[in-house]
């Protein structure tokens, strides 16, 4: 699942575009928001599909070795451990994943040379040599070798990165986080879940944040104006106002997210997307508005123990 900081940033960008364009077409912008996340899922599908391509590369290499003019005993009796990897089997049998690959019409045939080059580097590594020399292990050890291939040879390859960005230019800015999220999924998959691939973003959260921020715009502006009466609104950055409105939405409509997490996250977004002074403005105003809303009993949060709060702070 994509982390919430990334989700907040994406919603913020779409809300900013909404404010600058035709603000009447809420459903149209909501669709753009969902589509933007679907496109990121497409990138993840491409990454998993690329990993699966090494199965084909390995098969091809084994057959080529058998056809040598003077094949060695090893060429004629190859070790099939990599081809029979448990995680490969799960990937190839995952209906959801393979339907998405088919729908996207992913085909790596024109990129075989790149995959062969990557695979050659991989099989010359100590990790692969140690793996192939041992008997088949448990699922964890089988998963580990594909994680190493994915992490150390595929997603860090600049030619592969350029290849994907040629397919969809907007992937360039989000490649790192999607690649790391995909790597995390591979590392944590236990082999027991029914489907390896499932939705990688919290659709309910992003649509709630988007729609509630828009639908409560008038109330939120009244709250903001009540606390900045001596400010010239023309001097306040539009991005800061949107960030504060999103913060108010999360305080009021996301009971599972602790107040301190919300306050910290929107200060971080101000630092990342707005002006140099924005973090102080956003921090001060959101803190005052939180106090006002809490005094009115408007903020209702689900109680969490210390361990749960620790986990939430990392989302």
N, C-alpha and C positions, 0 to 999 in steps of 0.2 A: 504494500500500500504506500502511495506517495505521501511524504510527510506533510503535515498541516502548514508549515511555513511556506512550502512551495505552492500549496493550494491557495493560501491567502494571497500570495503574490500574483497568481494567475487571475484570481477574482478581482483583485485591485486593478490590474491592467485592463480587464474587460469593463469594469465600472467607469474607469477613466475614459475609455473609448466611448462608452454609452453617453457620458456627460458631454463629450465634445461633438457627438453626432446627433442623429434624430432620437430624442429621448422618448418618443411615443411608442417605438417598436420594442417593447420589453421582451416579448416572446422571441422575436428575431435575434436579439442580443443574447437571450438565454440559450438559444440553439447554438449560437457561435461559441458560447462558453463551453457547452457540452462537447461540441465538435472539436474544440481546441484540445480537450483532454483525450478524445478518441484518437486524434492524430498522434498524441504522445504514446498512447497504447499501441498504435501502429508501429511506432519506432521500436517499442519493446518486442513486438512480434518479429520484426526484422532481425533483432539481436538474437532471439532464441532460434529463429530459422537459420541464421548464420552458424550458430553453434551446431545445429543438427546437420549442416552441410558437411562438417568434418567426418561424419559417419560415411558419407558417400565418397569423400576424398580418400579415406582409409581403405574402403573396398576397392577403389580404383587402383590405389597403390599396390595392394596385395595382388591383384590380377596382373598388373604390369610386371611385377617381379617374377611371377610365374612364367611369363612369356619371354623372359630374357633368353639370350642365346645360350648362356651357360648359367642357369639358375643354381643357387646354392641350396643346400639341404634346408636352410632356414626359409629361403624363398618358396620352396615347394611345400613346406610345412609351417606356415606362418602362425603366430600366436593371435588368436581371435578375441583376446580378452577385452580390448578396447571396443571392438564392434559389438560385443555382448554386454557392454556396460549397462547396469540396471537403470541409470538415469536416462540414457538414450532410449531405452525401451519405453519408459514412461512418457517421454516427450513425443515419440512417434505414435503412441497410443492415445494421446490426449485429444479428444474430439474437438473441444473448444479451440485449442491452439491450432490444430490442423485445419479447421474450418476457416479461421482467420487468415492463415497463410494462403489458403486457396482463394479466399475472397480478395485478398490483396494482390493475388497473382505474382507472388514472390518467386523469382527465378534467378539463380546465381550462375547460370551457364556461361555468361559472358565474363564472369569474374573468377573463373576457375584458377587462373594462374596466381592470382593474389591468395586465394585460399590454400593452394598447394604450397606457396612460399611460407605462409604462416604455419601450416601443418609440419613442414620440414623442420622449421626452427623448433617447434614444439617437441617432435619426436627425438630431436637431438639433445633435449634437456635432461638433466639428471632426474627430474620429477617423473618424466615419462619412462625413462629407462628403469627406474626403481619400481614403478607401477607395473610395467609389463613383465618384469622378471619375477614377480611374486604371484602366488596363487590368488584366485578371486577372493576378495575380502567382503566385508559387510557393506551395507548400503552407504554408510558414511565414507568409507574409503573409495568406493566407486564414484560417489558424487564429487569427492575432493579433486580427482584428476580432471573432471570436466570444469570445475570451478577454476582450477589453475589455468586451463586452456583459455577459458573465457576471460579471466582477469588479466593474465600476464601476456597473452599473445593476440587476443582478438580485439577487445574494446579499447586497448591502448594503442592499437595500430593506426597510424595517421592516414595511411592509404584507405583503410576501411572506413575511417571517420569521413574522409573526403567523399568516398563513394556514397555513403548514406546521405550526406548533405546535398549531393547532386540530385538525389531523388526527391528531397523536400528541404528547401533552404532553411525554413523556420526551425528545423531540428537542431541546427548548429548551436543555438543558445541554450537548449535544454538537454543536449546530448549527455553531458556529464552526470546530471542527476538521474536521468532515465537509465543510463548504463549502470550506475551504482545501485539503483533500486532493483534492476534486473539481477545484478550480482548478488544482492542481499537475498532475493527470492531463491536463487539457486543454492546459496549457502544454507538457508534455513529450511528448505523443503525436506520433509521427513520421509517421503516415499509412501506415506499412508493416506494422504488426502485423495479424495476421488478425482479431483482435477488439479493439474499442476498450474494451469493458467486460469486466473479469474480477474475480475475488474480491479484495476490498480489504483483507482481513485474513489474517494467518498462522494458519490453523486449527490446524496442527500445534503451533505454539508455544504458543498459549493453552491447548489441551487438555493438552499436556505439563506446563505450569506448574501448571494446576489439579489434575490427577490426581496428579502426583508430590508436590506439596505435601501433599495429603491422605494419600496412601498411605505417606508417610515420616514421618507426624506423630509417632509414638512415638520414632523415632530422633532426629528433630530436637529434640524436647522434652528428650531425654536430653543432647544436645549443649548446648542452651541452659542447662539446669539445672547442667551441669558448670562453667559459666562465671559463674553468678550465685548461687552457693551462699549468699551473705550477703544476698541480696535477698528481700524478701517478695513472692512472686508475685502476691498480691492487689493489690499496688501497681503492678504492671506492666500497662500498657494492653494489652488484647486485640489492638488494631490493631497495636501494636509487635511482638507475638509473631508475628502473621501475616506482617507485613512481613519479619521476620527469616527465617521459614520459607521464604517465597518467594525471598529472597536465597540461602538455602542450596540450594534447588532449582535456581536458575539457575547457581550455582557448580558444581554437580555434574552437571547434566543438559543444559546448553547449552554444549557445547565451543566453539562458534563465537563466543561473546560473551566478550570479555576481562574479566578479574577487576576491573580498575579501573572499567570501565563499570558492572558489576553493583553494586559498592560505592557508586558515586556515585548511581546510579539509585534505590536503595532508601533512601538518605538523603533524596533529593528527595521520595520518596513519603511518608516519615515527616513531613517538613515540610508536605506538602500535606494529609495526611489524619489526622495524629495530633496529639499535644499539643506544647506549645512546647518541652519538653525532650526530645522523642522523637528528634530528629535526632542528638543527642549519644549517647543510649543505643544507638540502632540502629547508628550509625557505629562506636562502640567495640566493641560485641558482635560485629557481623558481621566486623570486622577481626580480632578474636581468633580467631573460629571459622574464618575463612579460613586463618589461619596454622596452626591445628591440623590442618585437613583437608589443607593443602598438605604439611605435614610427614609425614603418613601416606600421601602419594601419591594422595589421593582426587580431587584437582582436576586434570583433564587438559584442556588448552585447545589448540585448533588454532593453530599458529603463523601470524601475520599480519605482513606488512611494514608499514612506517610509514604508507603511503598507505591500506592497507586498514583499519588500526586507526583512522585519522582518520575514515573513512567510518562505521565501526561506532559510534564515539562519537557520531555524529549521529543514530542510529536511536532 
